[in-house]
Amino acid sequence: MSKFDNSHITALTDLINKAVQDVIAEYAAAGQAVPSLDTLSPGPFTIPEETPARLAKAVQIIEAACAQLSFTVAPPGSVMVNKALEHEEPASLLVVTEARIADLLLDKPDGLPAAELAVRSGLPAEKLTRILRLLATKHCFKEVKPGVFANNRLSMKLLSSDPVSSIVGLLTDESLRASAYLNETLTDPSEMDGGIPFRRATGYAFFDYHKTRLGLKKGERFPRAMVGWGDVTGKGFLATVYPWASQSAGTTICDIAGGNGHVTMGLLKAHPHLKLVLQDQPQVIDMAKKFWAKEHPSALEKQRVEFAPFDFFKDAAVEGCDFYYIRSILRDWPDEESELILRNVRKAMKPGSRLIIHDTVLREAVRGTSSTGVDGLKVHLDTAPEPLLPNYGVARVRTYELDMTMMNLLNAQARTLDEFVVLCKRCGLKFENLYEAGETDLVEFSPV
């Protein structure tokens, strides 16, 4: 780079300008302008798997390039101090989410004074004002007059009726609490906490905490939070990116620890020639039967879904299914426990079966690593245009923050493709293919 070469920032602005035009074009094709933050309507592109590919790509580029540009031109000390202060935003989000401030502002386009919101929520007025002003400064809520706040496009996702508010609650409550103990857990190891920051913070393992008096309400929030996470990250990609239409009628998918089966229900609705076996713990299966009876009764009537209780650490999966589907479970467990789960699936697979792992697959933040190096496999993974980081930087940072959340809550991890391949190889499973699916991927394996 020459003394006066500014191409590293002009290239970023070029990417932003081109991506903005793509966003405008996609909204115009849908018959509307790009909504402003003041618009309360969610707009036409809220479901990731239904968002046009050009628009999704443009949004990623804008997020990545704007962040990289601002970090490039701002003083480094200012950037780092701002990053260190970012914990105040999730702390404030937890306050307004639990107090249901967005609910109180619903159908109040002119807003309400913070003092009135404080009375209705039981919070101190002066402190609530400061919390809302911070959030409004970060574009969540709007200060319409001094001390008067209204909802905007972002704060509408904090409505108690929206599952996104539950995942926001989980991440700003249990996850934030655990992350505060990360350094202490790493630098002052203790057998008492097993190296898990959440356990250092609360004295309990994550799921045990949800059974305590203090954690019971948070545990009740957890299933809904998982629905919210799926809504944001695109659970519906399962039905669209894998070639299910080419599978023969009666092809059976076994959903391993699929909860109430809301993800694979979407698959069966999109591909009615498929059948499903839903496996989870007995109490979860009981809830799932009620869920399917309400949401998709025809699948029960036509015997397209079966329910089989099991414990994935102790029991083998149902034998002889064509596909075994594991969604977002392995990242909840370290390698040893993940191997137990995989081996109990492998025992049930017939020679022609396939395992589909639907999970976060981390990319390295350096170019030239878009292919896995395990066993000489070559797999092309989407990379961002230069001069962006190849993994899209801030646009995909949520996946790396999820990895930290798993470490802090459960001593678990998200994995790279190489790590998935090595883990599955130890369990008698051979990598076949990877299908990119928004923030997650479908990784296909066959039995050795």
C-alpha positions as CSV (number, residue, x, y, z in Angstrom):
1,M,0.0,0.0,0.0
2,S,1.5,3.4,-1.0
3,K,1.7,6.4,1.3
4,F,-1.5,7.8,0.0
5,D,-3.4,4.7,-0.9
6,N,-6.9,4.8,0.7
7,S,-8.3,1.9,-1.2
8,H,-8.8,-0.1,2.0
9,I,-11.6,2.3,3.0
10,T,-12.9,3.3,-0.4
11,A,-13.4,-0.4,-1.2
12,L,-15.6,-0.7,1.9
13,T,-17.7,2.3,0.8
14,D,-18.1,0.8,-2.7
15,L,-19.3,-2.4,-1.1
16,I,-21.8,-0.5,1.0
17,N,-23.1,1.6,-1.9
18,K,-23.6,-1.5,-4.1
19,A,-25.3,-3.4,-1.3
20,V,-27.7,-0.6,-0.5
21,Q,-28.8,-0.4,-4.1
22,D,-29.5,-4.2,-3.9
23,V,-31.6,-3.7,-0.8
24,I,-33.6,-0.9,-2.4
25,A,-34.2,-3.0,-5.5
26,E,-35.4,-6.0,-3.5
27,Y,-37.9,-3.9,-1.5
28,A,-39.0,-2.2,-4.7
29,A,-39.7,-5.6,-6.2
30,A,-41.9,-6.3,-3.1
31,G,-43.7,-3.0,-3.8
32,Q,-42.5,-0.9,-1.0
33,A,-39.7,1.4,0.3
34,V,-37.1,0.2,2.8
35,P,-38.8,0.7,6.2
36,S,-37.3,3.2,8.6
37,L,-36.6,2.5,12.2
38,D,-39.8,4.4,13.1
39,T,-41.9,2.0,11.1
40,L,-43.6,-0.4,13.5
41,S,-44.6,-2.9,10.7
42,P,-42.2,-5.8,10.4
43,G,-42.1,-5.5,6.6
44,P,-42.0,-8.3,4.1
45,F,-38.6,-9.8,4.9
46,T,-38.7,-11.1,8.5
47,I,-38.4,-14.8,7.9
48,P,-34.8,-15.7,7.0
49,E,-35.6,-18.7,4.8
50,E,-38.1,-16.6,2.8
51,T,-35.7,-13.6,2.3
52,P,-34.3,-13.3,-1.3
53,A,-30.7,-14.4,-1.5
54,R,-29.6,-11.1,-3.0
55,L,-31.1,-9.2,-0.1
56,A,-29.7,-11.5,2.6
57,K,-26.2,-11.1,1.0
58,A,-26.5,-7.3,0.8
59,V,-27.5,-7.1,4.5
60,Q,-24.5,-9.1,5.5
61,I,-22.2,-6.9,3.4
62,I,-23.7,-3.7,4.9
63,E,-23.3,-5.0,8.4
64,A,-19.8,-6.2,7.9
65,A,-18.5,-3.2,5.9
66,C,-20.1,-0.5,8.1
67,A,-18.5,-2.0,11.2
68,Q,-15.1,-2.5,9.5
69,L,-15.2,1.0,8.2
70,S,-16.1,2.6,11.5
71,F,-13.4,0.5,13.3
72,T,-10.8,1.5,10.7
73,V,-11.4,5.3,10.9
74,A,-12.1,5.7,14.6
75,P,-9.3,6.1,17.2
76,P,-8.4,2.6,18.4
77,G,-8.6,3.5,22.1
78,S,-12.2,4.9,21.5
79,V,-13.2,1.6,19.7
80,M,-11.8,-0.6,22.5
81,V,-13.4,1.5,25.3
82,N,-16.7,1.4,23.5
83,K,-16.4,-2.4,23.2
84,A,-15.7,-2.7,26.9
85,L,-18.8,-0.7,27.7
86,E,-21.1,-2.8,25.5
87,H,-22.3,-5.0,28.4
88,E,-24.4,-2.1,29.6
89,E,-26.8,-2.5,26.7
90,P,-27.8,-6.2,27.4
91,A,-28.1,-5.3,31.1
92,S,-30.6,-2.6,30.1
93,L,-32.4,-4.9,27.7
94,L,-33.0,-7.3,30.5
95,V,-34.6,-4.6,32.6
96,V,-37.0,-3.4,29.9
97,T,-37.8,-7.0,28.7
98,E,-38.8,-8.3,32.1
99,A,-40.7,-5.1,32.8
100,R,-42.5,-5.5,29.5
101,I,-41.9,-1.8,28.5
102,A,-42.6,-2.6,24.9
103,D,-46.0,-4.0,25.8
104,L,-46.8,-0.9,27.8
105,L,-46.0,1.2,24.7
106,L,-48.0,-0.8,22.3
107,D,-50.5,1.3,20.4
108,K,-49.0,4.5,21.9
109,P,-47.5,6.2,18.8
110,D,-46.9,9.4,20.7
111,G,-45.1,7.5,23.5
112,L,-45.4,7.7,27.2
113,P,-43.3,9.6,29.8
114,A,-40.8,7.4,31.5
115,A,-42.3,8.5,34.8
116,E,-45.6,6.9,33.8
117,L,-43.9,3.7,32.5
118,A,-42.1,3.6,35.9
119,V,-45.4,3.6,37.8
120,R,-46.8,0.9,35.6
121,S,-43.7,-1.3,35.8
122,G,-42.7,-0.7,39.4
123,L,-39.3,0.7,38.4
124,P,-37.7,3.9,39.6
125,A,-38.5,6.7,37.2
126,E,-35.1,8.4,37.0
127,K,-33.2,5.2,36.4
128,L,-35.7,3.9,33.9
129,T,-35.3,7.2,31.9
130,R,-31.6,6.7,31.7
131,I,-32.0,3.0,30.7
132,L,-34.4,3.9,27.9
133,R,-32.3,6.8,26.7
134,L,-29.3,4.4,26.4
135,L,-31.4,2.0,24.4
136,A,-32.9,4.7,22.2
137,T,-29.3,5.9,21.5
138,K,-28.7,2.4,20.2
139,H,-31.9,2.6,18.1
140,C,-34.0,0.4,20.3
141,F,-37.1,2.5,21.3
142,K,-37.4,6.2,20.3
143,E,-37.3,9.3,22.5
144,V,-40.0,11.3,20.9
145,K,-39.8,14.2,23.4
146,P,-37.5,14.7,26.4
147,G,-38.2,11.8,28.8
148,V,-41.0,10.4,26.5
149,F,-40.4,7.1,24.8
150,A,-42.2,5.1,22.1
151,N,-41.7,1.8,20.4
152,N,-39.9,1.5,17.1
153,R,-39.2,-1.3,14.6
154,L,-36.6,-2.9,16.9
155,S,-38.3,-2.6,20.3
156,M,-41.4,-4.3,18.8
157,K,-39.4,-7.5,19.0
158,L,-39.4,-7.2,22.8
159,L,-43.1,-7.6,23.0
160,S,-43.9,-10.5,25.4
161,S,-46.0,-12.1,22.6
162,D,-42.8,-12.4,20.4
163,P,-40.6,-15.4,21.1
164,V,-37.6,-13.2,20.3
165,S,-38.2,-11.4,23.6
166,S,-37.5,-14.8,25.4
167,I,-34.2,-15.4,23.7
168,V,-33.2,-11.8,24.5
169,G,-34.1,-12.6,28.1
170,L,-32.0,-15.7,28.2
171,L,-29.0,-14.0,26.6
172,T,-29.2,-11.0,28.8
173,D,-29.9,-12.9,32.0
174,E,-28.2,-16.3,32.4
175,S,-25.7,-15.8,29.6
176,L,-24.6,-12.3,30.7
177,R,-24.3,-13.5,34.3
178,A,-22.1,-16.3,33.3
179,S,-19.8,-14.3,31.0
180,A,-19.0,-12.0,34.0
181,Y,-17.2,-14.9,35.6
182,L,-15.3,-16.1,32.5
183,N,-12.0,-14.5,33.4
184,E,-12.2,-15.6,37.0
185,T,-13.0,-19.2,35.9
186,L,-10.0,-19.3,33.6
187,T,-7.5,-17.6,35.8
188,D,-8.5,-19.1,39.2
189,P,-9.6,-22.7,38.4
190,S,-11.8,-24.5,40.9
191,E,-13.0,-28.1,41.1
192,M,-16.2,-26.7,42.6
193,D,-17.4,-25.2,39.3
194,G,-15.7,-27.7,36.8
195,G,-14.4,-24.8,34.7
196,I,-17.9,-23.5,33.9
197,P,-18.5,-19.8,34.4
198,F,-22.3,-20.2,35.0
199,R,-21.7,-22.7,37.7
200,R,-19.2,-20.3,39.3
201,A,-21.8,-17.6,39.2
202,T,-24.8,-19.5,40.5
203,G,-23.5,-22.7,42.2
204,Y,-25.5,-24.8,39.8
205,A,-25.2,-26.5,36.4
206,F,-27.3,-24.7,33.9
207,F,-30.2,-27.1,33.6
208,D,-30.1,-27.9,37.3
209,Y,-30.4,-24.2,38.0
210,H,-33.7,-24.1,36.1
211,K,-35.1,-26.6,38.6
212,T,-34.4,-24.3,41.6
213,R,-36.8,-21.8,43.2
214,L,-34.8,-18.9,41.8
215,G,-34.3,-20.5,38.3
216,L,-37.8,-22.0,37.8
217,K,-39.2,-19.1,35.9
218,K,-36.1,-18.8,33.8
219,G,-36.4,-22.5,33.0
220,E,-40.0,-22.0,31.8
221,R,-38.7,-19.2,29.5
222,F,-36.1,-21.5,27.9
223,P,-38.3,-23.5,25.4
224,R,-39.8,-20.3,24.1
225,A,-36.3,-18.8,23.8
226,M,-35.3,-21.7,21.6
227,V,-38.3,-20.9,19.3
228,G,-37.2,-17.3,19.2
229,W,-33.6,-18.3,18.3
230,G,-35.0,-20.5,15.5
231,D,-37.1,-17.7,14.2
232,V,-34.1,-15.3,14.0
233,T,-31.6,-17.8,12.6
234,G,-33.9,-19.5,10.1
235,K,-35.1,-22.9,11.2
236,G,-37.1,-23.2,8.0
237,F,-34.0,-23.7,5.9
238,L,-34.2,-27.4,6.7
239,A,-37.1,-27.8,4.3
240,T,-35.5,-25.8,1.5
241,V,-31.7,-26.4,1.2
242,Y,-31.6,-30.3,1.3
243,P,-33.0,-32.2,-1.7
244,W,-36.0,-33.7,0.1
245,A,-38.2,-33.6,-2.9
246,S,-36.0,-36.3,-4.6
247,Q,-36.5,-38.7,-1.7
248,S,-39.0,-41.5,-2.2
249,A,-42.5,-41.5,-0.7
250,G,-42.4,-42.8,2.9
251,T,-38.9,-41.7,3.6
252,T,-38.5,-41.6,7.4
253,I,-36.7,-38.9,9.4
254,C,-35.9,-39.5,13.0
255,D,-35.7,-36.2,14.9
256,I,-33.3,-36.7,17.7
257,A,-34.2,-34.7,20.9
258,G,-36.4,-32.6,18.7
259,G,-38.4,-31.1,21.6
260,N,-42.0,-30.6,20.5
261,G,-41.0,-31.1,16.9
262,H,-41.8,-27.6,15.6
263,V,-38.8,-27.6,13.2
264,T,-39.5,-31.0,11.6
265,M,-43.2,-30.2,11.5
266,G,-42.3,-27.5,9.1
267,L,-40.4,-30.1,7.0
268,L,-43.4,-32.4,6.9
269,K,-45.8,-29.6,5.9
270,A,-43.4,-28.6,3.1
271,H,-42.9,-32.2,2.0
272,P,-46.0,-34.3,2.7
273,H,-44.4,-37.5,1.2
274,L,-42.0,-37.7,4.2
275,K,-42.6,-39.4,7.6
276,L,-41.3,-38.6,11.0
277,V,-40.3,-40.3,14.2
278,L,-39.9,-37.7,17.0
279,Q,-37.6,-38.8,19.9
280,D,-37.0,-37.0,23.2
281,Q,-37.5,-37.5,26.9
282,P,-40.9,-38.9,28.0
283,Q,-42.2,-35.7,29.5
284,V,-41.2,-33.8,26.4
285,I,-42.9,-36.4,24.2
286,D,-46.1,-36.0,26.2
287,M,-46.1,-32.2,25.4
288,A,-45.2,-32.9,21.8
289,K,-48.3,-35.1,21.2
290,K,-50.5,-32.2,22.4
291,F,-48.6,-29.8,20.2
292,W,-49.0,-31.9,17.0
293,A,-52.7,-32.6,17.8
294,K,-53.2,-28.8,17.8
295,E,-50.9,-27.6,15.1
296,H,-50.8,-30.5,12.6
297,P,-53.6,-33.0,13.4
298,S,-53.6,-34.5,9.8
299,A,-50.1,-35.8,10.3
300,L,-51.4,-37.8,13.2
301,E,-54.5,-39.0,11.4
302,K,-52.4,-40.2,8.4
303,Q,-49.8,-41.8,10.7
304,R,-47.0,-39.6,9.2
305,V,-45.6,-39.0,12.7
306,E,-44.6,-41.3,15.5
307,F,-43.4,-40.5,19.0
308,A,-40.7,-42.5,20.8
309,P,-39.4,-41.6,24.2
310,F,-35.7,-42.1,24.9
311,D,-32.6,-40.7,26.6
312,F,-29.9,-40.0,24.0
313,F,-27.1,-40.7,26.5
314,K,-28.5,-44.2,27.4
315,D,-30.7,-45.4,24.5
316,A,-30.1,-46.1,20.9
317,A,-32.2,-44.2,18.4
318,V,-35.1,-45.9,16.6
319,E,-33.6,-48.4,14.2
320,G,-33.8,-48.4,10.4
321,C,-34.8,-44.8,9.6
322,D,-33.6,-43.3,6.4
323,F,-32.4,-40.0,8.0
324,Y,-31.4,-39.1,11.5
325,Y,-31.7,-35.4,12.2
326,I,-29.8,-33.6,15.1
327,R,-30.5,-29.9,15.4
328,S,-28.5,-27.6,17.7
329,I,-27.8,-30.3,20.3
330,L,-24.2,-31.1,19.9
331,R,-23.1,-27.5,20.6
332,D,-24.8,-28.0,24.1
333,W,-22.2,-30.7,25.0
334,P,-18.5,-31.2,25.1
335,D,-16.9,-33.8,22.9
336,E,-17.3,-36.7,25.3
337,E,-21.0,-36.3,25.7
338,S,-21.5,-35.5,22.0
339,E,-19.8,-38.8,21.2
340,L,-22.2,-40.7,23.3
341,I,-25.1,-39.1,21.5
342,L,-23.6,-39.8,18.1
343,R,-22.7,-43.4,18.9
344,N,-26.3,-44.0,20.0
345,V,-27.5,-42.7,16.7
346,R,-24.9,-44.7,14.7
347,K,-26.1,-47.9,16.4
348,A,-29.5,-47.4,14.8
349,M,-28.4,-46.5,11.3
350,K,-28.7,-48.9,8.4
351,P,-26.1,-48.9,5.6
352,G,-28.1,-46.4,3.4
353,S,-29.0,-44.1,6.3
354,R,-27.9,-40.5,6.5
355,L,-27.2,-38.3,9.5
356,I,-28.0,-34.6,9.1
357,I,-26.5,-32.3,11.7
358,H,-28.2,-28.9,11.6
359,D,-26.0,-26.6,13.6
360,T,-23.7,-23.6,13.6
361,V,-20.5,-24.3,11.7
362,L,-17.8,-21.7,12.5
363,R,-15.6,-20.3,9.8
364,E,-12.0,-19.1,10.4
365,A,-11.4,-15.3,10.2
366,V,-8.5,-15.7,7.7
367,R,-8.6,-16.3,4.0
368,G,-7.5,-19.5,2.3
369,T,-9.4,-21.8,4.7
370,S,-12.7,-22.2,3.0
371,S,-12.1,-26.0,2.6
372,T,-11.8,-28.5,5.3
373,G,-8.3,-30.1,5.7
374,V,-9.5,-33.4,7.2
375,D,-8.9,-36.5,5.1
376,G,-8.2,-34.2,2.1
377,L,-11.8,-33.1,1.8
378,K,-12.5,-30.1,-0.3
379,V,-15.6,-28.1,0.5
380,H,-16.3,-24.6,-0.7
381,L,-17.8,-22.3,1.9
382,D,-19.1,-18.9,1.1
383,T,-16.6,-16.1,1.8
384,A,-17.1,-12.4,1.9
385,P,-15.6,-10.2,-0.8
386,E,-12.4,-8.3,0.0
387,P,-11.5,-6.3,2.0
388,L,-14.0,-7.8,4.4
389,L,-13.0,-10.5,6.7
390,P,-13.8,-13.8,4.9
391,N,-16.2,-14.9,7.6
392,Y,-18.2,-11.7,7.2
393,G,-16.9,-10.2,10.4
394,V,-19.6,-8.4,12.5
395,A,-22.3,-9.7,10.1
396,R,-21.8,-13.2,11.4
397,V,-20.4,-12.4,14.9
398,R,-23.6,-13.9,16.5
399,T,-22.3,-17.4,15.7
400,Y,-19.0,-16.7,17.5
401,E,-20.8,-15.1,20.5
402,L,-23.0,-18.3,20.6
403,D,-19.8,-20.3,20.9
404,M,-18.9,-18.2,23.9
405,T,-22.4,-18.6,25.3
406,M,-22.1,-22.4,25.1
407,M,-18.7,-22.3,26.8
408,N,-19.9,-20.0,29.6
409,L,-23.1,-21.8,30.3
410,L,-22.3,-25.5,29.6
411,N,-18.6,-25.9,29.0
412,A,-19.7,-26.8,25.4
413,Q,-18.9,-25.3,22.0
414,A,-19.9,-24.5,18.5
415,R,-17.5,-26.2,16.0
416,T,-15.8,-25.8,12.7
417,L,-16.4,-28.2,9.9
418,D,-13.1,-29.9,10.6
419,E,-14.1,-30.4,14.2
420,F,-17.5,-31.9,13.2
421,V,-15.7,-34.3,10.8
422,V,-13.2,-35.4,13.3
423,L,-15.9,-35.9,16.0
424,C,-18.1,-37.9,13.7
425,K,-15.3,-40.0,12.4
426,R,-14.6,-41.2,15.9
427,C,-18.2,-42.5,16.0
428,G,-18.1,-44.4,12.7
429,L,-19.5,-41.6,10.5
430,K,-18.2,-40.3,7.2
431,F,-18.6,-36.8,6.0
432,E,-20.7,-36.5,2.8
433,N,-21.7,-32.9,2.2
434,L,-22.5,-29.5,3.6
435,Y,-25.5,-27.4,2.7
436,E,-25.3,-23.8,3.8
437,A,-28.5,-22.7,5.5
438,G,-28.3,-19.1,6.7
439,E,-26.5,-18.8,10.0
440,T,-26.4,-22.6,10.4
441,D,-25.6,-25.4,8.0
442,L,-26.8,-28.9,7.3
443,V,-23.8,-31.3,7.6
444,E,-24.5,-34.7,6.1
445,F,-22.8,-37.9,7.2
446,S,-23.1,-41.6,6.3
447,P,-22.3,-44.7,8.4
448,V,-18.9,-46.2,7.8
